[in-house]
Amino acid sequence: MLEWLSRLFGATEQSKDKAKERLRLVLVQDRAILSPGLLDALKEEMINVLSKYMEIDEQGLEVNLDSSDDSVALVANIPVRKVKRKL
């Protein structure tokens, strides 16, 4: 019964984890004084530059801010399909 209710209301561990990650990202962006629009613009610029040198999977690209103590780090996970040998 509990499993059925969980599926009905979408209360899965996966959605809980996603919500926590979104909240963490919002808090980190707030501390870094970086708007979500600016982070999206940064992501687009990175795609444009990297696409000159390699074929990347834009759908799998993740760019986040991560904070620890008093510093903030830009963390990018960029799946590379292949490197372009000639410019």
OpenMM code with the backbone's topology and positions (N, CA, C; nanometers):
from openmm import Vec3, app, unit

residues = "MET LEU GLU TRP LEU SER ARG LEU PHE GLY ALA THR GLU GLN SER LYS ASP LYS ALA LYS GLU ARG LEU ARG LEU VAL LEU VAL GLN ASP ARG ALA ILE LEU SER PRO GLY LEU LEU ASP ALA LEU LYS GLU GLU MET ILE ASN VAL LEU SER LYS TYR MET GLU ILE ASP GLU GLN GLY LEU GLU VAL ASN LEU ASP SER SER ASP ASP SER VAL ALA LEU VAL ALA ASN ILE PRO VAL ARG LYS VAL LYS ARG LYS LEU".split()
positions = [
    Vec3(0.0821, -0.1191, 0.0000),
    Vec3(0.0000, 0.0000, 0.0000),
    Vec3(0.0868, 0.1259, 0.0000),
    Vec3(0.1902, 0.1261, 0.0848),
    Vec3(0.2787, 0.2421, 0.0930),
    Vec3(0.3522, 0.2639, -0.0389),
    Vec3(0.3922, 0.1556, -0.1018),
    Vec3(0.4606, 0.1658, -0.2311),
    Vec3(0.3673, 0.2272, -0.3356),
    Vec3(0.2411, 0.1850, -0.3351),
    Vec3(0.1440, 0.2380, -0.4293),
    Vec3(0.1235, 0.3882, -0.4077),
    Vec3(0.1125, 0.4305, -0.2834),
    Vec3(0.0970, 0.5729, -0.2528),
    Vec3(0.2204, 0.6521, -0.2942),
    Vec3(0.3370, 0.5943, -0.2723),
    Vec3(0.4602, 0.6615, -0.3119),
    Vec3(0.4644, 0.6834, -0.4626),
    Vec3(0.4259, 0.5806, -0.5375),
    Vec3(0.4225, 0.5955, -0.6829),
    Vec3(0.3152, 0.6949, -0.7252),
    Vec3(0.2018, 0.6938, -0.6587),
    Vec3(0.0920, 0.7834, -0.6924),
    Vec3(0.1318, 0.9298, -0.6745),
    Vec3(0.1958, 0.9613, -0.5647),
    Vec3(0.2334, 1.0993, -0.5351),
    Vec3(0.3751, 1.1335, -0.5771),
    Vec3(0.4464, 1.0390, -0.6393),
    Vec3(0.5807, 1.0653, -0.6898),
    Vec3(0.6838, 1.0836, -0.5816),
    Vec3(0.6601, 1.0333, -0.4647),
    Vec3(0.7534, 1.0492, -0.3526),
    Vec3(0.8594, 0.9402, -0.3601),
    Vec3(0.9473, 0.9532, -0.4550),
    Vec3(1.0541, 0.8554, -0.4690),
    Vec3(1.1833, 0.9132, -0.4152),
    Vec3(1.2757, 0.8269, -0.3870),
    Vec3(1.4068, 0.8738, -0.3408),
    Vec3(1.4749, 0.9572, -0.4485),
    Vec3(1.4525, 0.9180, -0.5738),
    Vec3(1.5160, 0.9896, -0.6827),
    Vec3(1.4675, 1.1347, -0.6888),
    Vec3(1.3382, 1.1591, -0.6779),
    Vec3(1.2866, 1.2958, -0.6819),
    Vec3(1.3303, 1.3737, -0.5589),
    Vec3(1.3421, 1.3058, -0.4464),
    Vec3(1.3905, 1.3709, -0.3237),
    Vec3(1.5342, 1.4165, -0.3425),
    Vec3(1.6159, 1.3300, -0.4015),
    Vec3(1.7561, 1.3645, -0.4255),
    Vec3(1.7695, 1.4782, -0.5259),
    Vec3(1.6850, 1.4773, -0.6287),
    Vec3(1.6870, 1.5855, -0.7274),
    Vec3(1.6498, 1.7182, -0.6620),
    Vec3(1.5504, 1.7168, -0.5760),
    Vec3(1.5084, 1.8386, -0.5077),
    Vec3(1.6202, 1.8923, -0.4181),
    Vec3(1.6882, 1.8026, -0.3482),
    Vec3(1.8010, 1.8446, -0.2636),
    Vec3(1.9116, 1.9061, -0.3484),
    Vec3(1.9412, 1.8450, -0.4628),
    Vec3(2.0472, 1.8964, -0.5502),
    Vec3(2.0090, 2.0329, -0.6061),
    Vec3(1.8841, 2.0511, -0.6434),
    Vec3(1.8396, 2.1817, -0.6936),
    Vec3(1.8509, 2.2891, -0.5857),
    Vec3(1.8105, 2.2558, -0.4653),
    Vec3(1.8208, 2.3507, -0.3548),
    Vec3(1.9663, 2.3849, -0.3275),
    Vec3(2.0535, 2.2843, -0.3286),
    Vec3(2.1955, 2.3079, -0.3061),
    Vec3(2.2521, 2.4003, -0.4139),
    Vec3(2.2130, 2.3777, -0.5390),
    Vec3(2.2609, 2.4603, -0.6490),
    Vec3(2.2138, 2.6044, -0.6339),
    Vec3(2.0888, 2.6230, -0.5948),
    Vec3(2.0358, 2.7584, -0.5740),
    Vec3(2.1130, 2.8287, -0.4632),
    Vec3(2.1404, 2.7587, -0.3544),
    Vec3(2.2147, 2.8192, -0.2438),
    Vec3(2.3569, 2.8553, -0.2840),
    Vec3(2.4218, 2.7685, -0.3585),
    Vec3(2.5588, 2.7960, -0.4037),
    Vec3(2.5596, 2.9153, -0.4981),
    Vec3(2.4645, 2.9192, -0.5919),
    Vec3(2.4567, 3.0324, -0.6841),
    Vec3(2.4321, 3.1624, -0.6088),
    Vec3(2.3508, 3.1567, -0.5051),
    Vec3(2.3227, 3.2753, -0.4252),
    Vec3(2.4488, 3.3239, -0.3553),
    Vec3(2.5254, 3.2311, -0.3007),
    Vec3(2.6498, 3.2687, -0.2327),
    Vec3(2.7531, 3.3238, -0.3299),
    Vec3(2.7537, 3.2745, -0.4522),
    Vec3(2.8503, 3.3181, -0.5520),
    Vec3(2.8034, 3.4442, -0.6241),
    Vec3(2.6837, 3.4883, -0.5936),
    Vec3(2.6227, 3.6043, -0.6572),
    Vec3(2.6243, 3.5860, -0.8089),
    Vec3(2.5791, 3.4703, -0.8516),
    Vec3(2.5747, 3.4355, -0.9932),
    Vec3(2.4325, 3.3936, -1.0270),
    Vec3(2.3695, 3.4680, -1.1141),
    Vec3(2.2303, 3.4380, -1.1489),
    Vec3(2.2231, 3.3134, -1.2367),
    Vec3(2.1093, 3.2447, -1.2341),
    Vec3(2.0936, 3.1284, -1.3220),
    Vec3(2.1103, 3.1647, -1.4694),
    Vec3(2.0682, 3.2855, -1.5080),
    Vec3(2.0859, 3.3300, -1.6466),
    Vec3(2.2316, 3.3428, -1.6843),
    Vec3(2.3127, 3.3927, -1.5920),
    Vec3(2.4558, 3.4060, -1.6168),
    Vec3(2.5218, 3.2691, -1.6260),
    Vec3(2.4781, 3.1747, -1.5438),
    Vec3(2.5311, 3.0390, -1.5502),
    Vec3(2.4947, 2.9743, -1.6839),
    Vec3(2.3737, 2.9980, -1.7331),
    Vec3(2.3336, 2.9458, -1.8639),
    Vec3(2.4163, 3.0083, -1.9761),
    Vec3(2.4422, 3.1383, -1.9666),
    Vec3(2.5240, 3.2063, -2.0668),
    Vec3(2.6663, 3.1506, -2.0668),
    Vec3(2.7192, 3.1249, -1.9488),
    Vec3(2.8529, 3.0663, -1.9357),
    Vec3(2.8565, 2.9280, -2.0001),
    Vec3(2.7529, 2.8505, -1.9775),
    Vec3(2.7432, 2.7165, -2.0353),
    Vec3(2.7422, 2.7237, -2.1883),
    Vec3(2.6648, 2.8153, -2.2441),
    Vec3(2.6585, 2.8324, -2.3897),
    Vec3(2.7942, 2.8734, -2.4471),
    Vec3(2.8632, 2.9642, -2.3798),
    Vec3(2.9963, 3.0060, -2.4243),
    Vec3(3.0938, 2.8892, -2.4237),
    Vec3(3.0871, 2.8082, -2.3188),
    Vec3(3.1746, 2.6914, -2.3098),
    Vec3(3.1467, 2.5947, -2.4255),
    Vec3(3.0193, 2.5742, -2.4566),
    Vec3(2.9822, 2.4869, -2.5686),
    Vec3(3.0404, 2.5409, -2.6993),
    Vec3(3.0270, 2.6707, -2.7220),
    Vec3(3.0784, 2.7310, -2.8455),
    Vec3(3.2294, 2.7153, -2.8585),
    Vec3(3.3012, 2.7409, -2.7527),
    Vec3(3.4474, 2.7313, -2.7570),
    Vec3(3.4923, 2.5868, -2.7731),
    Vec3(3.4376, 2.4967, -2.6921),
    Vec3(3.4784, 2.3573, -2.6974),
    Vec3(3.4420, 2.2915, -2.8298),
    Vec3(3.3334, 2.3352, -2.8920),
    Vec3(3.2906, 2.2770, -3.0192),
    Vec3(3.3892, 2.3047, -3.1321),
    Vec3(3.4734, 2.4044, -3.1166),
    Vec3(3.5776, 2.4312, -3.2165),
    Vec3(3.6834, 2.3218, -3.2168),
    Vec3(3.7058, 2.2578, -3.1039),
    Vec3(3.8153, 2.1633, -3.0886),
    Vec3(3.7707, 2.0177, -3.0745),
    Vec3(3.6456, 1.9965, -3.0356),
    Vec3(3.5980, 1.8597, -3.0171),
    Vec3(3.4480, 1.8526, -3.0339),
    Vec3(3.4012, 1.7331, -3.0654),
    Vec3(3.2575, 1.7090, -3.0743),
    Vec3(3.2110, 1.6659, -2.9362),
    Vec3(3.1206, 1.7445, -2.8784),
    Vec3(3.0744, 1.7159, -2.7427),
    Vec3(2.9263, 1.6794, -2.7437),
    Vec3(2.8844, 1.6100, -2.6399),
    Vec3(2.7441, 1.5740, -2.6214),
    Vec3(2.6789, 1.6845, -2.5389),
    Vec3(2.6127, 1.7773, -2.6070),
    Vec3(2.5539, 1.8925, -2.5390),
    Vec3(2.4441, 1.8527, -2.4410),
    Vec3(2.3726, 1.7441, -2.4708),
    Vec3(2.2647, 1.7004, -2.3828),
    Vec3(2.3191, 1.6498, -2.2493),
    Vec3(2.4385, 1.5919, -2.2508),
    Vec3(2.4970, 1.5367, -2.1288),
    Vec3(2.5837, 1.6348, -2.0526),
    Vec3(2.6028, 1.7543, -2.1077),
    Vec3(2.6890, 1.8545, -2.0453),
    Vec3(2.6256, 1.9073, -1.9171),
    Vec3(2.7029, 1.9094, -1.8111),
    Vec3(2.6563, 1.9630, -1.6833),
    Vec3(2.7569, 2.0651, -1.6324),
    Vec3(2.7077, 2.1812, -1.5953),
    Vec3(2.7912, 2.2867, -1.5376),
    Vec3(2.7263, 2.3279, -1.4066),
    Vec3(2.8015, 2.3179, -1.2992),
    Vec3(2.7486, 2.3520, -1.1669),
    Vec3(2.8508, 2.4316, -1.0879),
    Vec3(2.8038, 2.4959, -0.9857),
    Vec3(2.8901, 2.5611, -0.8888),
    Vec3(2.8902, 2.4762, -0.7630),
    Vec3(3.0064, 2.4574, -0.7065),
    Vec3(3.0195, 2.3767, -0.5860),
    Vec3(3.0939, 2.4601, -0.4819),
    Vec3(3.0419, 2.4618, -0.3622),
    Vec3(3.1083, 2.5418, -0.2591),
    Vec3(3.1604, 2.4519, -0.1483),
    Vec3(3.2725, 2.4932, -0.0957),
    Vec3(3.3297, 2.4271, 0.0212),
    Vec3(3.4012, 2.5344, 0.1016),
    Vec3(3.3691, 2.5405, 0.2267),
    Vec3(3.4236, 2.6430, 0.3164),
    Vec3(3.3946, 2.7820, 0.2610),
    Vec3(3.5003, 2.8577, 0.2284),
    Vec3(3.4822, 2.9952, 0.1814),
    Vec3(3.5055, 3.0112, 0.0324),
    Vec3(3.5122, 2.9010, -0.0433),
    Vec3(3.5398, 2.9120, -0.1857),
    Vec3(3.4290, 2.8464, -0.2676),
    Vec3(3.4196, 2.8898, -0.3909),
    Vec3(3.3222, 2.8353, -0.4852),
    Vec3(3.3989, 2.7867, -0.6073),
    Vec3(3.3664, 2.6666, -0.6552),
    Vec3(3.4335, 2.6091, -0.7718),
    Vec3(3.3320, 2.5864, -0.8829),
    Vec3(3.3751, 2.6102, -1.0060),
    Vec3(3.2950, 2.5777, -1.1223),
    Vec3(3.3301, 2.4353, -1.1614),
    Vec3(3.2303, 2.3474, -1.1638),
    Vec3(3.2520, 2.2067, -1.1946),
    Vec3(3.1760, 2.1750, -1.3230),
    Vec3(3.2496, 2.1237, -1.4224),
    Vec3(3.1878, 2.0923, -1.5505),
    Vec3(3.2109, 1.9460, -1.5848),
    Vec3(3.1051, 1.8789, -1.6239),
    Vec3(3.1118, 1.7418, -1.6734),
    Vec3(3.0744, 1.7503, -1.8209),
    Vec3(3.1741, 1.7277, -1.9090),
    Vec3(3.1547, 1.7488, -2.0520),
    Vec3(3.1850, 1.6197, -2.1270),
    Vec3(3.0821, 1.5473, -2.1703),
    Vec3(3.1055, 1.4241, -2.2459),
    Vec3(3.1610, 1.4568, -2.3856),
    Vec3(3.2765, 1.4002, -2.4177),
    Vec3(3.3423, 1.4236, -2.5463),
    Vec3(3.3189, 1.3029, -2.6359),
    Vec3(3.2633, 1.3272, -2.7536),
    Vec3(3.2409, 1.2191, -2.8500),
    Vec3(3.3683, 1.1896, -2.9277),
    Vec3(3.4322, 1.2962, -2.9770),
    Vec3(3.5603, 1.2790, -3.0459),
    Vec3(3.6318, 1.4135, -3.0532),
    Vec3(3.7626, 1.4061, -3.0688),
    Vec3(3.8455, 1.5252, -3.0807),
    Vec3(3.8660, 1.5553, -3.2283),
    Vec3(3.8519, 1.6812, -3.2643),
    Vec3(3.8752, 1.7231, -3.4019),
    Vec3(4.0254, 1.7422, -3.4209),
    Vec3(4.0843, 1.6708, -3.5141),
    Vec3(4.2295, 1.6747, -3.5355),
    Vec3(4.2741, 1.7954, -3.6154),
    Vec3(4.1913, 1.8423, -3.7081),
    Vec3(4.2272, 1.9565, -3.7922),
    Vec3(4.1362, 2.0735, -3.7616),
    Vec3(4.1917, 2.1925, -3.7650),
    Vec3(4.1114, 2.3135, -3.7419),
    Vec3(4.0672, 2.3744, -3.8723),
] * unit.nanometer
topology = app.Topology()
chain = topology.addChain("A")
for resn in residues:
    res = topology.addResidue(resn, chain)
    for name in ("N", "CA", "C"):
        topology.addAtom(name, app.Element.getBySymbol(name[0]), res)
